[in-house]
């Protein structure tokens, strides 16, 4: 593993040229370094995401850490030879200079893959290209100017342009996830419904929603500060020739240790990088009534003791 801190603007400009995809294992960049506050501990979750990607044997991983010094610290992920970029990252609009944003847009538009994980949903509220890549987002003062709310009603993707803020969630409790597109490579073969263990269930997300397919939703229960709607949780977006996988799941290590998160993250990264999914569903995948988690991943959080965080609800 190679960790790069505060790389140069020249590399960001060089990233405008995208090389052909290499044979497997493919090169993946995992970007971290900021979380928008104490809410998302990238220092703890990045090693967990790394373990998930490494164990597939499909990827070679390079971690890029971006400092929080402002515009003088541009985004420089060495894009040219990467099959996909995984963002475990959240930052305000001004953190990346315009030339870095243009280079990143060009990378995805010309065929580079992108995986946006949970906190990355919150990033860059005013960057139009980024919001088109992820389809929908929340927080950081997003409102109706970002686009309508998107949700699924009667099996159809539906929008609501009513003015208001973007982004909400209730208490971290287990919740069921329902597949909306069973034919997509990421969700193909997975159960129609499964239980995800305690996590922030994102709702009220807004964005352009252009070229977006919702793979799976969760019901935002009004009894837990919810909207009463089936809210997008797993999405894919076509941005130019680039493939984007956006998961709202994965607030912390506890949530990431849920077997469904592991499976969909691994599959989503392979699809974003290659356009195909070769991985099978693990035998321990959760059912419609029970969660399933990996104690080895949960134990990677220093706050955990014997795989359990006492601040989180029971897993079962």
N, C-alpha and C positions, 0 to 999 in steps of 0.2 A: 504494500500500500504506500502511496506517495501522497503527502499532504502539502498543498501549496497555499501559502498565505500571502494575500495582497499582491498578486501577480500584476504584470504591467499592462498598460493600455494598448501597447503594440500587439500583444497577443489577442486582445479583444478584436482589434481590427483585422488581424490575420484570420480570425475565426470566420470571416465572411466567406472563405473558400471551404467548401465541404467536400471531403474526399469520399470515394466509393466505400460502401460498407465492406468490412473485412469478414472473412470466414469466422465461424464460431471457434473459440469464445470471442464474443464481441466486446469492445471497449465501452465502458459506461463511466460517466462523470457523475459523482454525487456531490452536490453543492450544499454547503451549510455555512454557518458563521453568524447568523442573526435570527432572532425569533420574534421581534417586535415586543419584547418585554420578558417577564419571567414565566410566561404561559407555556412556552414550548421549549424544552431543554434539549437543543440540538446536540450538545456535548454528550448527552446520555443516549439519545435516540439514534444518532448516526451509527455508532457501533452495532446497534441492533439491526438496522437496515443493511449494513455491510455484511453481517453474518448471514442474513437471509439471501442476499445476492450471491455471496461466495459459495454457499452450500448447493446451489443449483449446478455449478460447474459450467454454466453457460457464458459467464462474463469475466472480464478482467476489469477491476474497479480502481478508479482513481478518485480521491476525495479532494475537493477544492474548497478551502475555507476562505471566505471573504470577510475582511475586517470591517468594523463599523465606524470607520473614520470619516465617512461622508463621500462626496463626489470624487475626492482625490484617490479613492480606493475602488477602481472600476471593476466590473464583473469580467473575469478573464478565465474561462473554463477550458481553454485549449480545445475548442470545438472541432477543429478540422478533421480529426481522426476518430471522433466519438460517434458511436451508433445511437446513443441516447443520453440525455441529461436527466438525472433525478434531482428534484428540488426539495430538500428538507430545509426550507429557507423562507423567510418572510421579511420584507423590507419596504420602506416607503419609496415613493416615486423618485425622489431626488437622490437616492443612494447610488443609482447607476447613471452614468452620463449618457447623453443621446447616442454617441457612437457605439457604445456597448449594447444599447437596446436595439439599434439597427442591425448590428452583427448577429444578435441572438434571433431576431425575427428572420433574418436571412437564412440562418442555420436551419431553423425549423421549416421554413417555407420551401427550402431546397431538399428536404427529406430527412432532416435530423429528428429523432424521437424526443419526446418530453414526457416525464412522469412528475406530476404535481401531487405532493403528499400533504394532506391536512393543512398545516400552517401556511404552505405556499398558496393555498386558497385565499389567504388574506392579503397577499403581497400586491404592491403596485396598483392601487385603485384607479389612478389616472392614466396608466399606460394602456392605450387602446389595443396595441398589438398583443400584449400579454393577456388581456382580458378576452380577446378573441381566441387565443390559444386554449385557455382553461375553461371557456364557456360561461361559467358562473363563478362568483366569488362573494366574499363577505367582509364586513368590518372595515377598519381604516377609513371611516367616513363615507363609504360607498352609499349611494342612494339611487333614486330613480334615474339619475343621469348615467349610471352604469348600465342601465337596461332594466327590463322587467324582472319580477320574480318568476322562476321556472319551477314547475312541479308536474306530477303525473296525476291525471284525473280520468277515471274510466279507461285506463290503459293508454291514454294519449298524452303526449307532452304538451303542456298548457302553460300560458304566460299570463301574468297579472301586472299591469303597468301602474297600479295604484302607488302614489308617492310614499316614500318612507325609507328607513334605513335597510341595509343589507346585512344579514347574518344574525343568527340566534341559535341557542341550544339550551337544553334543560340540564338537570342533574345527570351525572355520569352513571347510567344504569344499563344493564344488558337490554338489547332490543332486537327484534327480528328484521332481517333484510330480505326483500323480495326481488327476485330476478325479473327484469322487464324485457330483456333481450337474451333469450336462451341460445341463440344461434351464433352470437359473437364468439370468437376464439377465447376470449378471456373468461367468459361465463359458461361456455359450452361444457355440458356434463356436470355442472354444479347443481345442487338441489334447488328446487324452485324457491324455497324459503329456508333460511337458516338463522340461528341466533348468534349475534355478535356480543362479546362481553363488554363490560362497562366502558363507555366512551362518550365523548361529546357527539351527540347526534345533530349535525349541522342542518339548519333549516333557514328559510327566508333568504336564500341566495339569489343574487341578481347578476345579470350580465347579458351580453349580446346573444348567447345561446346559438350562435351560428354554426352550422355543420356539426352539431352536437347530438350524440346518441346517448340516452340514459340507459345504462346497463342494469342498474339495480337501485331500488328506493327503500326508504324506511318511513313508517308512519310516525309523524310528529305529534305525539299524544298531548292534547291540551291539559291533561292531568299532570304533565311534566313540562309546563311552560311551552307547549308546542303549538303548532299552527293548525292542526287538524287536517293536514295534507300529507300526501305521499311525496316525500322530499328526495331529490336526487342524492345518492351517496357514491355511486361509481359511474363515471362517464368517460366517453371517448370523443375526441374532436379531431376532425380533419382540418389541418391548417396548411394550405398549399399542398405540397407533397409530403408534409410531415404528419406523423401520427402522435396524438397526445392521449395519455391516460391520466385521468384526474380522480383521485380517491380522497374523499373528505374524512375517511377514517384514520385513526392513528394519533390521537392526542398525546399519548405518552407510552411508556414501555408496557404498561398494563394492557392498554388497548392493542398495541402492536403485537403482543404475544398471543392474541386470539388467532387461532389457526386459519380462519377465513381471511384475516388481514394478510397473513404471511402468503397464503395461496394467491390471492388476487393481486398482491403487490408483485410477487415473482412473475406471475403470468402477465400482468400489465406491463412490466418492464421488458419482458421478452417480446411482447407484441409491439410495443413502441419502437423497439430497436430493430426488429426483423420483419414485422408484419404477420408473424405466425406464433402459435403457442404449441410447444411440444411436451409440456409438463402435465402429468396426470394429477387428478385430485387425490390428496392424501387420505388414507383410511380414517384418520382421526378428524376429518372435517366435521364441523358442528351440524346438528340436526335442527329441525324446526322447533324443537323444545329444549335443547340443551346446548350450552356453550362448550367450546373446546379450546384449551389454551396450552402453550408450550412453557413449561416451568423453566427450561434452560434459558429462554429469552427473557422471561419475567425476572429471573435472578440477575440479569445484567444491570438492572437499575440498583444503584447503591442504597436507595430508599427502601428497597424490598428486603424482607427477611424470609428465607425459605420460600421465595417466589410469591410472597403476599405483601401488598401495600395496605396497611391498616386504614389508610385514608380513603381507599376505594371501596365500593360496595362489594358484597360477596360475588364470586364469579358464578356460582351455581344456585 
